[in-house]
């Protein structure tokens, strides 16, 4: 018994080592292929815009980190299937199970390696990848895209406990918002309302200036109504709250993301759901490595006459299906589904149940 235990410890180390080595090799190869294709596609733009080589190398490094996160489901699955099918082809799995070791026990080293990848993925997603994503976005905006200005419409913001602001249309080009209203509401009752044709950010005093404003104040005696051409207003928002890229939620580290979610919830911002979904995704993604590892070992643990080619092709197919399900579930969550966290976790739930079904039905 003790000898068998020692043999399993040695085998555990070998499986973990082979798994991680294969994973890093597959990751590196796929990333290099995509980076070469991306460089070839953008090379004309690099030459046309005289992009410094240093900036290109930094961009490729940041983009490589982004690809690593995107390709993790595929690389984990392919690595598992390659290792397991190779063991099955050499009848090593038959020997392990014939020695009295259970299939669940044989899964331990695979789960340990997958957990290591999952933890690394969580740390990358939470603290490293956001900076890389911000670098990719900044590089594309500076060197590859024509100058363009962001325009936002129908903005609702809670600027204080009883104050609510609305802007019909905001242009970042001049830091100007049109059809502005600021309402003071307490216990569902309107106390005061400021309306203006537009508000402009005054860089000299770092505050907003309302143009062609109307002020309506409700009192016990009646209503006070005043008008004017210009009024300086102190709001707890700045142009930085509007001049944001569409993927801003992906460029924040996990602590920054959590803090911003609280701020946006206090403001009653319409886009807070995007930031919540991003946080859900970062906690959900690491579990994909463990779930796909479980399925990969099951579907490739049988020895086949055709070798491991079929299993690897199956691995690509299942990993592709997982990514498609993830993208669709995220789209549904961002569209405003009632339970966004359930939508985000749906691919993991479906594949976990699939793995359990395969475990019960597939001969090993």
C-alpha positions in Angstrom: 0.0 0.0 0.0 2.8 2.4 1.0 4.7 1.6 -2.2 1.6 2.3 -4.3 1.1 5.6 -2.5 4.7 6.6 -3.2 4.2 5.6 -6.9 1.1 7.9 -7.0 3.0 10.8 -5.5 5.7 10.5 -8.2 3.0 10.1 -10.9 1.2 13.2 -9.5 4.4 15.3 -9.9 4.9 14.0 -13.4 1.3 14.8 -14.5 1.4 18.3 -13.0 4.7 19.0 -14.6 3.6 17.7 -18.0 0.3 19.5 -17.7 1.8 22.9 -16.9 4.6 22.5 -19.4 2.1 21.6 -22.2 -0.2 24.4 -21.2 2.5 27.1 -21.4 3.8 25.7 -24.7 0.3 25.7 -26.2 -0.4 29.3 -24.8 2.9 30.5 -26.2 2.3 29.0 -29.7 -1.2 30.3 -30.0 -0.3 33.8 -28.8 2.7 34.0 -31.1 0.6 33.0 -34.1 -2.1 35.6 -33.3 0.5 38.3 -32.7 2.2 37.6 -36.0 -1.1 37.8 -37.8 -2.0 41.0 -35.9 1.3 42.6 -36.7 1.0 41.7 -40.4 -2.5 43.2 -40.5 -1.4 46.5 -38.8 2.1 46.8 -40.3 0.9 49.3 -43.0 -0.7 51.5 -40.3 2.5 51.3 -38.2 4.6 52.5 -41.1 2.0 55.2 -42.2 1.8 56.7 -38.7 5.5 56.3 -37.9 4.8 54.3 -34.7 8.0 53.9 -32.7 9.3 50.3 -32.4 9.3 50.6 -28.6 5.5 51.4 -28.5 4.8 48.5 -30.9 6.7 46.0 -28.7 4.8 47.3 -25.6 1.5 47.0 -27.5 2.3 43.4 -28.6 3.2 42.5 -25.0 0.0 43.9 -23.6 -2.1 42.3 -26.4 -0.3 39.0 -25.6 -1.5 39.2 -22.0 -5.0 39.9 -23.2 -4.9 36.9 -25.6 -3.7 34.6 -22.8 -6.8 35.4 -20.8 -9.0 34.9 -23.8 -7.4 31.6 -24.9 -7.2 30.0 -21.5 -10.3 27.7 -22.0 -8.9 26.4 -25.3 -5.3 26.0 -24.0 -6.3 24.3 -20.8 -8.6 21.9 -22.7 -6.1 21.1 -25.4 -3.3 20.5 -22.8 -5.5 18.1 -20.8 -6.6 16.2 -23.8 -3.0 16.0 -25.2 -1.6 14.7 -21.9 -4.4 12.3 -21.1 -4.7 10.8 -24.6 -0.9 10.3 -24.6 -1.1 8.4 -21.3 -4.0 6.4 -22.6 -2.1 5.5 -25.8 0.7 4.2 -23.7 -1.8 2.2 -21.6 -0.6 4.1 -18.5 -4.2 4.9 -17.5 -5.1 1.2 -17.6 -2.0 0.4 -15.5 -3.0 3.1 -12.9 -6.6 1.9 -12.6 -5.5 -1.7 -12.5 -3.3 -1.0 -9.5 -6.3 -0.2 -7.4 -6.2 3.6 -7.9 -9.6 5.0 -8.4 -10.4 7.3 -11.3 -11.2 10.2 -8.9 -7.8 9.8 -7.3 -6.2 9.9 -10.7 -7.9 13.2 -11.3 -6.1 14.9 -8.4 -3.0 16.0 -10.1 -5.0 17.4 -13.0 -7.2 19.3 -10.6 -4.1 20.7 -8.8 -2.5 21.9 -12.0 -5.9 23.4 -13.2 -6.3 25.1 -9.8 -2.8 26.6 -10.2 -3.8 27.9 -13.6 -7.1 29.2 -12.2 -5.4 31.1 -9.4 -2.9 32.6 -11.8 -5.8 33.6 -14.1 -7.7 35.3 -11.3 -4.6 37.3 -10.3 -4.0 38.3 -13.9 -7.6 39.2 -14.4 -7.8 41.3 -11.2 -4.5 43.1 -11.2 -2.4 42.7 -14.3 -4.7 42.4 -17.3 -6.6 45.6 -16.7 -3.4 47.6 -17.2 -2.6 45.6 -20.3 -6.1 46.2 -21.7 -5.8 49.9 -20.9 -2.4 50.0 -22.8 -3.9 48.3 -25.8 -6.9 50.7 -25.9 -4.6 53.7 -25.5 -2.3 52.5 -28.3 -5.1 51.9 -30.7 -6.7 55.3 -29.9 -3.4 57.1 -30.3 -1.8 55.4 -33.3 -4.4 53.4 -35.2 -7.7 55.2 -35.0 -8.6 58.6 -36.4 -9.5 61.3 -33.9 -13.0 60.8 -32.8 -15.1 62.2 -30.0 -17.4 60.2 -27.7 -21.0 61.2 -27.6 -23.3 60.0 -24.9 -27.1 60.4 -24.7 -29.8 60.4 -22.0 -27.4 60.4 -19.0 -29.0 60.1 -15.5 -26.7 60.6 -12.5 -27.3 60.9 -8.8 -24.9 63.6 -7.7 -26.0 63.8 -4.0 -28.4 62.1 -1.7 -31.3 64.3 -2.8 -29.9 65.6 -6.1 -30.4 64.0 -9.6 -28.9 65.3 -12.8 -30.0 64.6 -16.4 -28.2 65.4 -19.6 -29.9 64.8 -23.0 -26.6 64.7 -25.0 -23.0 65.1 -24.0 -20.1 65.8 -26.3 -16.6 65.1 -25.0 -15.1 67.3 -27.8 -16.1 70.5 -25.9 -17.0 69.1 -22.6 -20.6 70.3 -23.2 -23.9 68.8 -22.3 -27.3 69.9 -23.7 -30.8 70.0 -22.1 -29.5 69.8 -18.6 -31.7 69.5 -15.5 -30.9 69.2 -11.8 -33.7 68.1 -9.5 -33.8 68.1 -5.7 -36.2 65.3 -4.6 -36.9 64.2 -1.1 -39.3 61.5 0.0 -40.7 61.4 -3.6 -41.5 65.1 -3.6 -39.9 67.7 -5.9 -38.4 70.6 -3.9 -36.4 72.4 -6.6 -35.4 72.1 -10.3 -32.6 73.8 -12.2 -32.9 73.6 -16.0 -30.4 74.9 -18.6 -30.0 74.8 -22.4 -26.5 73.5 -21.8 -23.7 73.1 -19.3 -20.0 73.6 -20.1 -16.9 72.6 -18.1 -15.0 75.8 -17.1 -11.3 74.8 -17.0 -10.4 78.1 -15.3 -12.4 77.3 -12.1 -12.8 73.5 -12.6 -16.6 73.6 -12.3 -19.6 73.5 -14.6 -21.3 76.6 -15.9 -25.0 76.5 -16.8 -26.1 78.6 -19.8 -29.6 80.0 -20.2 -30.8 78.6 -16.9 -34.2 78.5 -15.2 -34.6 77.9 -11.5 -37.8 76.7 -9.9 -38.1 76.4 -6.1 -41.2 75.0 -4.4 -42.0 76.5 -1.0 -44.9 76.3 1.4 -46.0 79.8 0.2 -45.9 78.8 -3.4 -43.3 78.8 -6.1 -40.2 80.9 -6.8 -39.0 81.2 -10.4 -35.8 82.9 -11.6 -33.9 82.9 -14.9 -30.4 83.9 -15.9 -27.7 83.6 -18.6 -24.8 82.0 -16.7 -24.5 80.2 -13.4 -21.6 78.2 -11.9 -22.7 74.9 -10.4 -20.8 72.6 -8.1 -21.5 69.0 -9.1 -19.7 65.9 -7.9 -18.9 64.9 -11.5 -16.1 65.9 -13.9 -15.5 65.5 -17.7 -13.5 62.4 -16.8 -16.7 60.7 -15.9 -17.9 61.0 -19.5 -14.7 60.8 -21.6 -14.4 57.0 -21.1 -13.7 54.3 -23.7 -16.4 51.7 -24.2 -14.3 49.0 -22.4 -13.5 51.2 -19.4 -14.8 48.4 -17.1 -12.1 46.1 -18.4 -9.3 48.5 -17.6 -9.8 48.7 -13.8 -8.1 46.6 -11.3 -10.4 44.6 -9.0 -10.2 47.0 -6.0 -10.8 50.0 -8.3 -13.7 48.2 -10.0 -15.3 47.5 -6.6 -15.0 51.1 -5.5 -16.4 52.4 -8.7 -19.4 50.1 -8.5 -20.3 51.7 -5.1 -19.9 55.2 -6.5 -22.0 54.4 -9.6 -24.7 52.8 -7.4 -24.8 55.9 -5.2 -25.2 58.0 -8.3 -27.9 55.8 -9.8 -25.8 55.5 -13.0 -27.3 53.6 -15.9 -24.1 51.9 -16.8 -23.3 50.3 -13.4 -24.5 46.9 -14.7 -21.5 46.7 -17.1 -19.1 47.1 -14.2 -21.0 44.5 -12.0 -20.9 42.0 -14.9 -17.1 42.6 -15.3 -16.7 41.8 -11.6 -18.8 38.6 -11.9 -16.7 37.5 -14.9 -13.4 37.9 -13.0 -14.6 35.6 -10.2 -16.2 33.1 -12.6 -13.4 32.7 -15.2 -10.9 30.8 -13.0 -13.4 27.9 -12.4 -13.5 27.3 -16.2 -10.0 25.7 -16.0 -11.1 23.2 -13.4 -14.4 22.3 -15.1 -12.8 21.9 -18.6 -10.0 19.8 -17.1 -12.6 17.4 -15.6 -14.3 17.0 -19.0 -11.0 16.8 -20.9 -9.7 13.9 -18.8 -13.0 12.0 -19.2 -13.3 12.3 -23.0 -9.6 11.4 -23.6 -8.9 8.7 -21.1 -9.8 5.9 -23.4 -7.2 4.4 -25.8 -8.3 4.8 -29.5 -6.8 3.3 -32.6 -6.7 6.6 -34.4 -4.4 8.2 -31.9 -5.1 11.5 -30.1 -6.0 13.5 -33.2 -9.8 13.0 -32.7 -9.6 13.9 -29.0 -7.7 17.1 -29.8 -10.2 18.1 -32.4 -13.0 17.4 -29.9 -11.1 19.5 -27.4 -11.1 22.5 -29.8 -14.8 22.0 -30.6 -15.9 21.9 -26.9 -13.6 24.8 -26.0 -15.0 26.8 -28.9 -18.6 26.0 -27.7 -17.7 27.1 -24.2 -16.3 30.5 -25.5 -19.4 31.0 -27.7 -21.7 30.3 -24.7 -19.7 32.7 -22.5 -19.9 35.5 -25.1 -23.6 34.9 -25.5 -24.3 34.8 -21.8 -22.4 38.0 -21.2 -24.3 39.7 -24.0 -27.6 38.6 -22.4 -26.4 39.9 -19.0 -25.4 43.3 -20.4 -28.7 43.5 -22.2 -30.4 43.8 -18.9 -31.5 40.3 -17.9 -33.1 39.9 -14.4 -30.3 37.7 -13.0 -27.0 38.8 -14.6 -24.9 36.7 -12.3 -26.8 33.6 -13.3 -26.3 34.4 -17.0 -22.5 34.9 -16.4 -22.2 31.5 -14.6 -24.4 29.6 -17.0 -21.5 28.3 -19.2 -19.8 26.9 -16.1 -23.0 25.4 -14.8 -23.8 23.8 -18.1 -20.3 22.3 -18.6 -20.1 21.2 -15.0 -23.4 19.2 -15.4 -22.1 17.9 -18.8 -18.9 16.7 -17.0 -20.9 14.9 -14.4 -23.1 13.3 -17.0 -20.0 12.2 -19.0 -18.5 10.8 -15.8 -21.5 8.7 -15.2 -22.0 7.4 -18.7 -18.7 7.4 -20.7 -16.8 4.1 -20.2 -13.2 4.5 -19.0 
